Amino acid sequence: GEEWAQRERRVAAQSPYGNVKGWSLLPVIVKAHDDLRQEQFAVQIIRAIQRSYDDEGLPLPLHTCQIVATAPDGGLVQVVTNAISLDSVKKRLNGGTLSQARRGLRRHHRARA
């Protein structure tokens, strides 16, 4: 499919607001019948941990998405662009599990060290 940066440039070129300073295209999923408040809180905790890592100069980047609970049973979840879905990873494993893939990656990294 189309890379996110390319899509954003294409939409900006077509949008009457594409030249406005600060304009960006934000991909979201609209969730209904799902309480997102716990996920929203978890993201806040992850961001606090990231600030601690940054303050200590630790090169451990944590990437979070935006989650906005707009009601007790719904809200918006930012899509992580250019990412591989877990479903896609599972299909590439040809019936293997994520645990098996993780063990394989660990063996691979130990062998390279």
Secondary structure, DSSP 8 states (H G I E B T S, - for coil): ---HHHHHHHHHHHSTTTTSTT-----EEEEES---HHHHHHHHHHHHHHHHHHHTT---------EEEEETTEEEEE--TT---HHHHHHHTTT--HHHHHHHHHHHHHHH-
